[in-house]
Amino acid sequence: MLKLRIITALCLVPVVLAAMFFLPLTYFSLFAGGVFLLAAFEWGRFIDAERSSVFMVSLALVLFGLMGVVPIEHIWSAEAGPNTLANGLYKYAAWLLSAGAVWWLVALGMVVSFPRSSALWRENPATKAMCALFSLVPFYFALLALRSYQYDVDTYYGAWLLLFVMSLVWVADTGAYFAGKAFGKRKLCPNVSPGKTLEGMLGGVVAATVLAVIVTQSVNLAPGQSQVLLIASVVAVLASVLGDLTESMFKREAGLKDSGSILPGHGGIMDRIDSLTAALPVFVVVVWLLG
């Protein structure tokens, strides 16, 4: 299984990096849309395995409608100043991403109180569909927001910024794994994910924070921007843990071990992006509020 995971990762990572750095914004949005559709299909399995395709199409229609309201070129307002990080976030994009950030506060309450909280949504497909909507749609627009940031000034700036946030999550996952193996004693959220420990989570946060400090101190940023990015990085990493736990909660309630089987050795798309669905919109919102 480990060998299969490594082979899949070696094939997948170059594709993702190539899409981030070399696809024009329009084609990148289509690439991200493909990821969104696959994730929506898998989320549909959490709701009703027999109607997952119907759910995917429904969520896709919602996404396409919102893209008409917030097209890529309008995610950032032209009013953004040269020394700001995100004050130019277009108002509709800001509302959309903020709704996603608020959803993760709701998800925190659901995870902490699980399994009692499941009584509110276990038999309610509409409620679970709304959870999927607020998990996936802001994630999609956060991808576009990060990739398109300062695109007119430097076409690669947003790609590096997106890679930075994604790397924070990957480093946090790796740090949590090794810290949990070495020091893990206290369960983080046993009713949702018995294997995760508080020590593992703290180890992941420390590892990601070290990366954030190194990066923010190594690049040329305007005064105050390093602190903003550092704060946003730590909050996003904490949110990534919640994203992972939230998907685990819905999988557990649906009786699923993996969200899918499209990625050999890794499970489904949602199993790979669950942390990112929370980390990306939360990062953008925190930078927007503090920048």
LUMVEXBA-126218 format. One record per residue (C-alpha): residue in three letters; z, y, x; residue number from 1. Coordinates in nm, 2 decimals. Layout:
+-----+--------+--------+--------+-----+
| res |     c3 |     c2 |     c1 |   n |
+-----+--------+--------+--------+-----+
| ala |      Z |      Y |      X | NUM |
...
+-----+--------+--------+--------+-----+
This chain:
+-----+--------+--------+--------+-----+
| res |     c3 |     c2 |     c1 |   n |
+-----+--------+--------+--------+-----+
| met |   0.00 |   0.00 |   0.00 |   1 |
| leu |   0.08 |   0.24 |   0.28 |   2 |
| lys |  -0.26 |   0.17 |   0.44 |   3 |
| leu |  -0.43 |   0.24 |   0.11 |   4 |
| arg |  -0.24 |   0.56 |   0.06 |   5 |
| ile |  -0.34 |   0.68 |   0.41 |   6 |
| ile |  -0.71 |   0.60 |   0.36 |   7 |
| thr |  -0.71 |   0.78 |   0.02 |   8 |
| ala |  -0.54 |   1.08 |   0.17 |   9 |
| leu |  -0.79 |   1.09 |   0.47 |  10 |
| cys |  -1.08 |   1.09 |   0.22 |  11 |
| leu |  -0.92 |   1.34 |  -0.03 |  12 |
| val |  -0.79 |   1.61 |   0.21 |  13 |
| pro |  -1.12 |   1.71 |   0.36 |  14 |
| val |  -1.27 |   1.73 |   0.01 |  15 |
| val |  -0.99 |   1.96 |  -0.11 |  16 |
| leu |  -1.01 |   2.18 |   0.20 |  17 |
| ala |  -1.39 |   2.21 |   0.18 |  18 |
| ala |  -1.37 |   2.32 |  -0.18 |  19 |
| met |  -1.10 |   2.58 |  -0.10 |  20 |
| phe |  -1.28 |   2.73 |   0.20 |  21 |
| phe |  -1.65 |   2.68 |   0.14 |  22 |
| leu |  -1.71 |   2.69 |  -0.23 |  23 |
| pro |  -1.79 |   3.03 |  -0.39 |  24 |
| leu |  -1.54 |   3.14 |  -0.65 |  25 |
| thr |  -1.76 |   3.02 |  -0.94 |  26 |
| tyr |  -1.80 |   2.68 |  -0.80 |  27 |
| phe |  -1.44 |   2.66 |  -0.69 |  28 |
| ser |  -1.34 |   2.74 |  -1.06 |  29 |
| leu |  -1.56 |   2.44 |  -1.16 |  30 |
| phe |  -1.40 |   2.22 |  -0.90 |  31 |
| ala |  -1.05 |   2.33 |  -1.02 |  32 |
| gly |  -1.17 |   2.27 |  -1.38 |  33 |
| gly |  -1.25 |   1.91 |  -1.30 |  34 |
| val |  -0.90 |   1.86 |  -1.16 |  35 |
| phe |  -0.77 |   2.03 |  -1.48 |  36 |
| leu |  -0.97 |   1.79 |  -1.71 |  37 |
| leu |  -0.85 |   1.48 |  -1.52 |  38 |
| ala |  -0.49 |   1.61 |  -1.54 |  39 |
| ala |  -0.53 |   1.69 |  -1.91 |  40 |
| phe |  -0.65 |   1.33 |  -1.97 |  41 |
| glu |  -0.35 |   1.19 |  -1.80 |  42 |
| trp |  -0.11 |   1.42 |  -1.98 |  43 |
| gly |  -0.27 |   1.29 |  -2.30 |  44 |
| arg |  -0.14 |   0.94 |  -2.20 |  45 |
| phe |   0.21 |   1.09 |  -2.21 |  46 |
| ile |   0.15 |   1.20 |  -2.57 |  47 |
| asp |  -0.07 |   0.92 |  -2.71 |  48 |
| ala |  -0.26 |   0.68 |  -2.49 |  49 |
| glu |  -0.51 |   0.60 |  -2.76 |  50 |
| arg |  -0.60 |   0.97 |  -2.81 |  51 |
| ser |  -0.59 |   1.10 |  -2.45 |  52 |
| ser |  -0.96 |   1.19 |  -2.45 |  53 |
| val |  -0.92 |   1.39 |  -2.77 |  54 |
| phe |  -0.63 |   1.58 |  -2.61 |  55 |
| met |  -0.83 |   1.64 |  -2.29 |  56 |
| val |  -1.12 |   1.79 |  -2.49 |  57 |
| ser |  -0.88 |   2.01 |  -2.70 |  58 |
| leu |  -0.70 |   2.14 |  -2.39 |  59 |
| ala |  -1.04 |   2.21 |  -2.23 |  60 |
| leu |  -1.15 |   2.42 |  -2.52 |  61 |
| val |  -0.83 |   2.62 |  -2.49 |  62 |
| leu |  -0.90 |   2.67 |  -2.12 |  63 |
| phe |  -1.26 |   2.78 |  -2.17 |  64 |
| gly |  -1.15 |   3.03 |  -2.44 |  65 |
| leu |  -0.89 |   3.18 |  -2.20 |  66 |
| met |  -1.15 |   3.20 |  -1.93 |  67 |
| gly |  -1.34 |   3.43 |  -2.15 |  68 |
| val |  -1.04 |   3.66 |  -2.17 |  69 |
| val |  -0.94 |   3.64 |  -1.81 |  70 |
| pro |  -1.26 |   3.57 |  -1.60 |  71 |
| ile |  -1.22 |   3.51 |  -1.23 |  72 |
| glu |  -1.34 |   3.86 |  -1.13 |  73 |
| his |  -1.07 |   4.02 |  -1.36 |  74 |
| ile |  -0.77 |   3.82 |  -1.24 |  75 |
| trp |  -0.70 |   4.11 |  -1.00 |  76 |
| ser |  -0.73 |   4.46 |  -1.11 |  77 |
| ala |  -0.92 |   4.71 |  -0.90 |  78 |
| glu |  -0.62 |   4.94 |  -0.91 |  79 |
| ala |  -0.44 |   4.72 |  -0.65 |  80 |
| gly |  -0.35 |   4.93 |  -0.34 |  81 |
| pro |  -0.42 |   4.83 |   0.01 |  82 |
| asn |  -0.05 |   4.78 |   0.10 |  83 |
| thr |   0.05 |   4.58 |  -0.21 |  84 |
| leu |   0.06 |   4.20 |  -0.25 |  85 |
| ala |   0.00 |   4.16 |  -0.62 |  86 |
| asn |   0.06 |   4.48 |  -0.81 |  87 |
| gly |  -0.30 |   4.46 |  -0.92 |  88 |
| leu |  -0.26 |   4.14 |  -1.12 |  89 |
| tyr |  -0.47 |   4.19 |  -1.44 |  90 |
| lys |  -0.24 |   4.23 |  -1.74 |  91 |
| tyr |  -0.37 |   3.93 |  -1.93 |  92 |
| ala |  -0.35 |   3.71 |  -1.62 |  93 |
| ala |   0.00 |   3.85 |  -1.56 |  94 |
| trp |   0.11 |   3.75 |  -1.92 |  95 |
| leu |  -0.05 |   3.41 |  -1.89 |  96 |
| leu |   0.11 |   3.33 |  -1.55 |  97 |
| ser |   0.44 |   3.47 |  -1.67 |  98 |
| ala |   0.44 |   3.24 |  -1.97 |  99 |
| gly |   0.39 |   2.95 |  -1.73 | 100 |
| ala |   0.69 |   3.07 |  -1.52 | 101 |
| val |   0.91 |   3.10 |  -1.84 | 102 |
| trp |   0.80 |   2.75 |  -1.94 | 103 |
| trp |   0.95 |   2.61 |  -1.62 | 104 |
| leu |   1.28 |   2.76 |  -1.71 | 105 |
| val |   1.26 |   2.58 |  -2.04 | 106 |
| ala |   1.16 |   2.26 |  -1.85 | 107 |
| leu |   1.47 |   2.30 |  -1.63 | 108 |
| gly |   1.69 |   2.28 |  -1.94 | 109 |
| met |   1.49 |   1.98 |  -2.07 | 110 |
| val |   1.53 |   1.79 |  -1.74 | 111 |
| val |   1.90 |   1.87 |  -1.69 | 112 |
| ser |   1.99 |   1.76 |  -2.04 | 113 |
| phe |   1.76 |   1.45 |  -2.04 | 114 |
| pro |   1.77 |   1.20 |  -2.22 | 115 |
| arg |   1.94 |   1.41 |  -2.50 | 116 |
| ser |   1.67 |   1.67 |  -2.48 | 117 |
| ser |   1.40 |   1.40 |  -2.56 | 118 |
| ala |   1.52 |   1.39 |  -2.92 | 119 |
| leu |   1.35 |   1.72 |  -2.97 | 120 |
| trp |   1.01 |   1.61 |  -2.86 | 121 |
| arg |   0.99 |   1.23 |  -2.83 | 122 |
| glu |   0.83 |   1.18 |  -3.17 | 123 |
| asn |   0.66 |   1.52 |  -3.18 | 124 |
| pro |   0.31 |   1.51 |  -3.03 | 125 |
| ala |   0.26 |   1.89 |  -3.10 | 126 |
| thr |   0.56 |   1.98 |  -2.89 | 127 |
| lys |   0.45 |   1.76 |  -2.61 | 128 |
| ala |   0.10 |   1.91 |  -2.63 | 129 |
| met |   0.25 |   2.26 |  -2.59 | 130 |
| cys |   0.44 |   2.14 |  -2.28 | 131 |
| ala |   0.11 |   2.02 |  -2.14 | 132 |
| leu |  -0.05 |   2.35 |  -2.22 | 133 |
| phe |   0.21 |   2.56 |  -2.04 | 134 |
| ser |   0.21 |   2.32 |  -1.75 | 135 |
| leu |  -0.16 |   2.30 |  -1.68 | 136 |
| val |  -0.33 |   2.62 |  -1.80 | 137 |
| pro |  -0.11 |   2.86 |  -1.58 | 138 |
| phe |  -0.15 |   2.62 |  -1.29 | 139 |
| tyr |  -0.53 |   2.65 |  -1.33 | 140 |
| phe |  -0.52 |   3.03 |  -1.33 | 141 |
| ala |  -0.27 |   3.03 |  -1.04 | 142 |
| leu |  -0.53 |   2.84 |  -0.84 | 143 |
| leu |  -0.79 |   3.10 |  -0.92 | 144 |
| ala |  -0.55 |   3.39 |  -0.86 | 145 |
| leu |  -0.46 |   3.27 |  -0.51 | 146 |
| arg |  -0.81 |   3.18 |  -0.41 | 147 |
| ser |  -0.96 |   3.50 |  -0.54 | 148 |
| tyr |  -0.70 |   3.73 |  -0.39 | 149 |
| gln |  -0.87 |   4.01 |  -0.18 | 150 |
| tyr |  -1.19 |   3.81 |  -0.20 | 151 |
| asp |  -1.40 |   4.13 |  -0.17 | 152 |
| val |  -1.22 |   4.22 |   0.15 | 153 |
| asp |  -1.21 |   3.87 |   0.31 | 154 |
| thr |  -1.36 |   3.57 |   0.14 | 155 |
| tyr |  -1.12 |   3.34 |   0.33 | 156 |
| tyr |  -0.79 |   3.53 |   0.27 | 157 |
| gly |  -0.72 |   3.37 |  -0.06 | 158 |
| ala |  -0.81 |   3.02 |   0.07 | 159 |
| trp |  -0.55 |   3.06 |   0.35 | 160 |
| leu |  -0.29 |   3.19 |   0.10 | 161 |
| leu |  -0.36 |   2.89 |  -0.13 | 162 |
| leu |  -0.34 |   2.65 |   0.16 | 163 |
| phe |  -0.01 |   2.81 |   0.27 | 164 |
| val |   0.16 |   2.75 |  -0.07 | 165 |
| met |   0.02 |   2.40 |  -0.10 | 166 |
| ser |   0.15 |   2.33 |   0.25 | 167 |
| leu |   0.49 |   2.45 |   0.15 | 168 |
| val |   0.50 |   2.19 |  -0.12 | 169 |
| trp |   0.36 |   1.91 |   0.11 | 170 |
| val |   0.62 |   1.99 |   0.38 | 171 |
| ala |   0.90 |   2.00 |   0.12 | 172 |
| asp |   0.80 |   1.66 |  -0.01 | 173 |
| thr |   0.79 |   1.52 |   0.34 | 174 |
| gly |   1.12 |   1.68 |   0.44 | 175 |
| ala |   1.28 |   1.56 |   0.12 | 176 |
| tyr |   1.16 |   1.20 |   0.19 | 177 |
| phe |   1.30 |   1.18 |   0.54 | 178 |
| ala |   1.62 |   1.38 |   0.46 | 179 |
| gly |   1.68 |   1.16 |   0.16 | 180 |
| lys |   1.63 |   0.84 |   0.37 | 181 |
| ala |   1.87 |   0.96 |   0.64 | 182 |
| phe |   2.14 |   1.15 |   0.44 | 183 |
| gly |   2.08 |   1.08 |   0.07 | 184 |
| lys |   2.40 |   1.00 |  -0.12 | 185 |
| arg |   2.43 |   1.21 |  -0.43 | 186 |
| lys |   2.17 |   1.16 |  -0.70 | 187 |
| leu |   1.98 |   1.48 |  -0.79 | 188 |
| cys |   1.88 |   1.38 |  -1.15 | 189 |
| pro |   1.95 |   1.01 |  -1.20 | 190 |
| asn |   1.84 |   1.00 |  -1.56 | 191 |
| val |   1.50 |   1.13 |  -1.47 | 192 |
| ser |   1.43 |   1.01 |  -1.12 | 193 |
| pro |   1.70 |   0.78 |  -0.97 | 194 |
| gly |   1.54 |   0.78 |  -0.63 | 195 |
| lys |   1.58 |   1.15 |  -0.56 | 196 |
| thr |   1.89 |   1.29 |  -0.40 | 197 |
| leu |   2.05 |   1.63 |  -0.36 | 198 |
| glu |   2.04 |   1.59 |   0.02 | 199 |
| gly |   1.67 |   1.51 |   0.01 | 200 |
| met |   1.60 |   1.82 |  -0.20 | 201 |
| leu |   1.79 |   2.04 |   0.04 | 202 |
| gly |   1.62 |   1.88 |   0.34 | 203 |
| gly |   1.28 |   1.96 |   0.18 | 204 |
| val |   1.38 |   2.32 |   0.10 | 205 |
| val |   1.49 |   2.37 |   0.46 | 206 |
| ala |   1.17 |   2.22 |   0.60 | 207 |
| ala |   0.95 |   2.44 |   0.38 | 208 |
| thr |   1.16 |   2.75 |   0.46 | 209 |
| val |   1.12 |   2.69 |   0.83 | 210 |
| leu |   0.74 |   2.67 |   0.78 | 211 |
| ala |   0.75 |   2.99 |   0.56 | 212 |
| val |   0.94 |   3.18 |   0.83 | 213 |
| ile |   0.70 |   3.07 |   1.10 | 214 |
| val |   0.39 |   3.17 |   0.91 | 215 |
| thr |   0.53 |   3.50 |   0.78 | 216 |
| gln |   0.64 |   3.60 |   1.12 | 217 |
| ser |   0.31 |   3.49 |   1.29 | 218 |
| val |   0.07 |   3.69 |   1.07 | 219 |
| asn |   0.02 |   4.06 |   1.05 | 220 |
| leu |   0.17 |   4.18 |   0.73 | 221 |
| ala |   0.26 |   4.53 |   0.60 | 222 |
| pro |   0.63 |   4.62 |   0.61 | 223 |
| gly |   0.83 |   4.43 |   0.35 | 224 |
| gln |   0.56 |   4.18 |   0.27 | 225 |
| ser |   0.71 |   3.91 |   0.50 | 226 |
| gln |   1.03 |   3.92 |   0.29 | 227 |
| val |   0.84 |   3.91 |  -0.04 | 228 |
| leu |   0.64 |   3.60 |   0.08 | 229 |
| leu |   0.95 |   3.43 |   0.21 | 230 |
| ile |   1.14 |   3.48 |  -0.12 | 231 |
| ala |   0.84 |   3.37 |  -0.32 | 232 |
| ser |   0.80 |   3.06 |  -0.09 | 233 |
| val |   1.16 |   2.94 |  -0.14 | 234 |
| val |   1.15 |   2.99 |  -0.52 | 235 |
| ala |   0.82 |   2.81 |  -0.54 | 236 |
| val |   0.95 |   2.52 |  -0.34 | 237 |
| leu |   1.25 |   2.49 |  -0.58 | 238 |
| ala |   1.01 |   2.51 |  -0.87 | 239 |
| ser |   0.80 |   2.23 |  -0.71 | 240 |
| val |   1.10 |   2.00 |  -0.74 | 241 |
| leu |   1.12 |   2.08 |  -1.10 | 242 |
| gly |   0.75 |   2.01 |  -1.15 | 243 |
| asp |   0.80 |   1.67 |  -1.00 | 244 |
| leu |   1.10 |   1.59 |  -1.22 | 245 |
| thr |   0.94 |   1.72 |  -1.53 | 246 |
| glu |   0.64 |   1.49 |  -1.49 | 247 |
| ser |   0.88 |   1.20 |  -1.42 | 248 |
| met |   1.07 |   1.28 |  -1.74 | 249 |
| phe |   0.75 |   1.26 |  -1.96 | 250 |
| lys |   0.63 |   0.95 |  -1.78 | 251 |
| arg |   0.97 |   0.78 |  -1.82 | 252 |
| glu |   0.97 |   0.86 |  -2.19 | 253 |
| ala |   0.61 |   0.73 |  -2.22 | 254 |
| gly |   0.70 |   0.41 |  -2.03 | 255 |
| leu |   0.45 |   0.48 |  -1.75 | 256 |
| lys |   0.51 |   0.42 |  -1.38 | 257 |
| asp |   0.21 |   0.63 |  -1.27 | 258 |
| ser |   0.01 |   0.90 |  -1.46 | 259 |
| gly |  -0.31 |   0.71 |  -1.38 | 260 |
| ser |  -0.49 |   0.50 |  -1.12 | 261 |
| ile |  -0.78 |   0.72 |  -1.01 | 262 |
| leu |  -0.63 |   0.77 |  -0.66 | 263 |
| pro |  -0.58 |   0.43 |  -0.49 | 264 |
| gly |  -0.23 |   0.40 |  -0.36 | 265 |
| his |  -0.13 |   0.74 |  -0.51 | 266 |
| gly |  -0.16 |   0.68 |  -0.88 | 267 |
| gly |  -0.31 |   0.96 |  -1.09 | 268 |
| ile |  -0.40 |   1.32 |  -1.05 | 269 |
| met |  -0.08 |   1.44 |  -1.21 | 270 |
| asp |   0.12 |   1.23 |  -0.96 | 271 |
| arg |  -0.04 |   1.44 |  -0.68 | 272 |
| ile |  -0.03 |   1.78 |  -0.84 | 273 |
| asp |   0.29 |   1.77 |  -1.05 | 274 |
| ser |   0.48 |   1.98 |  -0.79 | 275 |
| leu |   0.20 |   2.22 |  -0.76 | 276 |
| thr |   0.17 |   2.28 |  -1.14 | 277 |
| ala |   0.51 |   2.46 |  -1.11 | 278 |
| ala |   0.50 |   2.60 |  -0.75 | 279 |
| leu |   0.17 |   2.79 |  -0.78 | 280 |
| pro |   0.23 |   3.00 |  -1.09 | 281 |
| val |   0.59 |   3.06 |  -0.99 | 282 |
| phe |   0.48 |   3.18 |  -0.65 | 283 |
| val |   0.22 |   3.42 |  -0.79 | 284 |
| val |   0.46 |   3.56 |  -1.05 | 285 |
| val |   0.74 |   3.62 |  -0.79 | 286 |
| val |   0.50 |   3.79 |  -0.55 | 287 |
| trp |   0.37 |   4.00 |  -0.84 | 288 |
| leu |   0.72 |   4.10 |  -0.95 | 289 |
| leu |   0.84 |   4.18 |  -0.59 | 290 |
| gly |   0.52 |   4.30 |  -0.43 | 291 |
+-----+--------+--------+--------+-----+
